Amino acid sequence: MRIFNSLVILFVVASHAQITQATEDMVTISSPKEGAKLSTHKKIKVTFKAQPGPNADHLHLYVDEQEPIMLHKLKGSYMVEPLAVGKHGICVRVVNKEHVESEVQDCVMFRVE
């Protein structure tokens, strides 16, 4: 009986962990890829997907930590103008209605040649 009770408790805890994990906030940038080498003559397509929590309202996209670009879609892409030769970074962050950023973000670093 003890083994059965232990298995039931383990199942309940594991099920709760999966539900909690499935509802966690997340942002993913699928392109450009980390460490990519891009052309200085082409726009950069930033492809993203977000699953924000209940307090989130929209996303901010940062190119080299400049002024944010507001994104109101949770999934899609945004074209960034060509960048100068060198190392660059792009981040997408979850933001609330007051534009307060959460810690939920994804960032990629790449090189323009």
Secondary structure in CASP SS format (residue, H / E / C, confidence):
PFRMAT SS
TARGET T0000
AUTHOR 0000-0000-0000
METHOD secondary structure of the structure
MODEL  1
M C 1.00
R H 1.00
I H 1.00
F H 1.00
N H 1.00
S H 1.00
L H 1.00
V H 1.00
I H 1.00
L H 1.00
F H 1.00
V H 1.00
V H 1.00
A H 1.00
S H 1.00
H H 1.00
A H 1.00
Q H 1.00
I H 1.00
T H 1.00
Q H 1.00
A H 1.00
T C 1.00
E C 1.00
D C 1.00
M E 1.00
V E 1.00
T E 1.00
I E 1.00
S E 1.00
S E 1.00
P C 1.00
K C 1.00
E C 1.00
G C 1.00
A C 1.00
K E 1.00
L E 1.00
S C 1.00
T C 1.00
H C 1.00
K C 1.00
K C 1.00
I E 1.00
K E 1.00
V E 1.00
T E 1.00
F E 1.00
K E 1.00
A E 1.00
Q E 1.00
P C 1.00
G C 1.00
P C 1.00
N C 1.00
A C 1.00
D C 1.00
H E 1.00
L E 1.00
H E 1.00
L E 1.00
Y E 1.00
V E 1.00
D C 1.00
E C 1.00
Q C 1.00
E C 1.00
P C 1.00
I E 1.00
M E 1.00
L E 1.00
H C 1.00
K C 1.00
L C 1.00
K E 1.00
G E 1.00
S E 1.00
Y E 1.00
M E 1.00
V E 1.00
E C 1.00
P C 1.00
L C 1.00
A C 1.00
V C 1.00
G E 1.00
K E 1.00
H E 1.00
G E 1.00
I E 1.00
C E 1.00
V E 1.00
R E 1.00
V E 1.00
V E 1.00
N C 1.00
K C 1.00
E C 1.00
H C 1.00
V C 1.00
E E 1.00
S E 1.00
E E 1.00
V E 1.00
Q E 1.00
D E 1.00
C E 1.00
V E 1.00
M E 1.00
F E 1.00
R E 1.00
V E 1.00
E C 1.00
END
